[in-house]
Amino acid sequence: MKTKRRVYTVLSASALTITMIAGCGTSQTGNTTAGDASTTTGAASTKTEPTLTIATGVVGGKTPQENTAFANEIGQALHCKVQLISTTGSNYDQQLMTMLSSGQKIDVVYTEGSTLAELAKNGEVENLQSQIQNSSVLGDPKVVPQYEWNDIKLSSPNGKGIYGVPVKYQGALMPIVREDWLKQLGLSQPKTLNQYLNVFQTFKEKKNAYGLTLSSLYDIEPFMSAVGLKEGYVMQNGKLTVPYATSAAIPVYAWLHKLYEDKLLDPNFVTNSTADERNLFLSNRVGMFVYWDAWVPMLNNLAKTQGAASTFDAEALPGAEDSNGKTLVSMGDTSLFAIPSNAPDKALAFKFLEWWNTQPGEVLGSLGVKGIDYTMQNGKYKLTSAGSSENMDHGDPDPISSYWKNPFPQLQKGYANAREIGEKYGYQPLINSNWTNAQDIVWQYGDEAILGKLTPQAAVQQMHAALLQKHYIDQ
């Protein structure tokens, strides 16, 4: 999930959809309208049932009706009412921070590592470490491996405590290429920046397509890999640095500028959303973009439903090799559930975090709701048309537990290779509560270098100076 720029503003009521559904029994649903467009879906329920309120930007159904059914599934399992507060826009982080700072009572919030660091620093979320250690579910290393807890601790004040529980296997960002084009054109999978350049030139000449599209600097780690630089922060001799703001990054900015100048890079890369990137890739307008490993099979499945050529084949690649033949890909900013410090029912909230990491929770988060997204026939799962179009992604497309086995291996084309790349070459970037603001500075000057508004040297110098001036780095 792409980290969003956060601005602390008054929350618009139209930005949220609030779904309330009874956890048990038959519910009666009615709609009311408040303010300009805020919609609350209410349901009758017994007074003895507690209410679990969950704020999320990505977990749930794809429509308001599916959200209601999704909430009902959770409620049935936990014997409670469930209220899902989900966004309709792209500024979830902003909305979450506004809700919490206003004192709104929420039991569980979806967040990411960079935001969690800020919440933990401000004392707005619970330290769950002792509960996790004593949990038969979350304390099982086959459900959540120890390296995940180690990474989550990076978001904790002074690296102590665990303030969130993984929502899913986050995966890694890596180049995804039209492998069918490589084969048709007699090209080998690129390993160096020069080889990537050659592939992009051939795609332009033979396929009339851009070689590469980006979403600002969100995507460039596999190319910074060529000079051995990591995303985020790096500690050097006890000093906090940003590798992308050092002279070592200059050759990669220069290489990206050449792609832009030679019309091998999609010119809209600065304003592209990740959805724009996917659409360009699926419609034959670009031959490569950088995205999550879990999306490799999703792209292959979407291509079939959208009438793409039968030869369509999306495959993942490692990052560009450095002079020593080594490569890097960055693991995603961990997706997490956390419990706010003012949560009304912390025990029920933790019970949900455990349940989410059991098979029923994993089925809901991946396949979706029985009867809507899938059916059971002779003990086997069968996707409905809705389930097929939604790509088995309702917030947890690839559960982290090693007990999980995807029931549709035929729909996982390319994923085994992609996940192997992430596990072999991936690393978790070091971030802190300042990272979102620091990243804005990096992206601003990096974009200007790629566009040619600044030389790579000047962009790096100004980027570094701005980070120092704001005290986001130590040297």
C-alpha positions, 0 to 999 in steps of 0.5 A: 500500500502506498504511503499517503501524504497526511494533512491534519484537517477536519474530516469530511463526513462524506469520506466515510462509510459506516456499516453496522451489522448484527453479529447473530441472528437475523438483522434488519437494515435501514439507511439514514443520511447525515450531513452532506453524504455520510451513510450509516447502515444500522441493524437490530441486535440484542442488547447483550451483544458487545460492539466491535468497531473497526476502522479500515481502508482496505479490509472488507467488501468491495461494495457497501452490501459486501461490507455489510456481509463481511461485518456480519461474518466477523460478528457471527464468529465473535458473537458481537455486533461489528461496525466497520468504518471504511473509507471511500477515498485515498486519504485513509491515514489522514482520516484515521489520525483525525478520528483518533485525535478527536477522541473517537472510540474505536476498538481496532484500527488498520494502519501501517508501520510508519503511521504506527510509529507515530501512534505509538510515540504519542501513546495512542495505541496499546502495547500488545507484547505480553498478550501476544506472547501468551496467545496460543494463536499469535504466539505460534511462530508458524502463524506469525514468524518471529522476523515479523515481530522483530520488524514491527518492533522497529515501529515501537518507541526505542524499539521496545514493545509490539503495538500491532499485529500483521494483517497479511503477508506484506510481500515485496515491491519488485519489477513485474514484466510482460514475460510474453513480450520478452519471449516474443522479442527474443529478450532475456530477463534483464539483470543490470540497468543497461539490460533494463534500458535495452528491454525498454527500447525494444518494447518501444520499438516493437510494441509501441509501448512505454518500457516502464511506468512509475508512481513517483519514487514509490517504485524505484528501489529495484533500480537503486539496487544497482548501486546498493541503496536501500529505501527509507533510513539507514543508520551509519555509525549511529547517525540516521541517513537517507541513502536516496539523498546521497551522491551514490544515488546520482547515477540512478536518477541520471538513468531514470532521466534518460528513460524520461528523455528518450520517452521510455518512461511513462511521462505521467509517472509523477501523478500516477496512482498504482491503479493507473500503473496496473491499467497501463500494464493490462492494456498493453501500454507499458511493458513493466512496472514495480508492484507487489509480489502478490499482484503477479497472479492477480494480474494474470487472472485479471488479464483473462477476465479483461480479454487480454491476449491468451499469451499474456504472462506477467512475471516478477524480476529481482532488482538490478544487480550491483557491481558485486552481483547483489540485488535488493527489493524492499518489503512493504510497510507492514500492514497492521491492526492496532488497538487504540488506547481508548478502545471501549472493548480491548478484550474483544479487540484482541480476540478479533486480532487472534481470530483474523489469524485463524483459518476462518479469518484468513478465508474471509480476508482472502476469498471473502464471504461465503455465498457472495464470493465463493461457495462450497461444493463437495467440500471444495471451494468454488469462486463466484463471478464476484469472487473471481473479479475481486481476486481473492483480496479482501484485505488479506490476499496472502495470509502470513501463516504457514498453515495457510494453503491457497485453495486455488493453486491454478490461480496463482500463476507466477506467485511462487517465483515472485514470493521467492524473490521477496524472501531471498532479496527482500529487506524491511526498510527502517522508518520512523515517525518522521518518514512520511514527511521525509519521503515527501522531500525525497520524492519532490527532488527525485521527481525534479531530477527525473524530469530534468528540472534539476540535475541529479547532482543538484537534486541530491544536494537540495534533497539532503539539505532540506532533510538536514534543515528539518532534522529528519536526518543526522548527517 
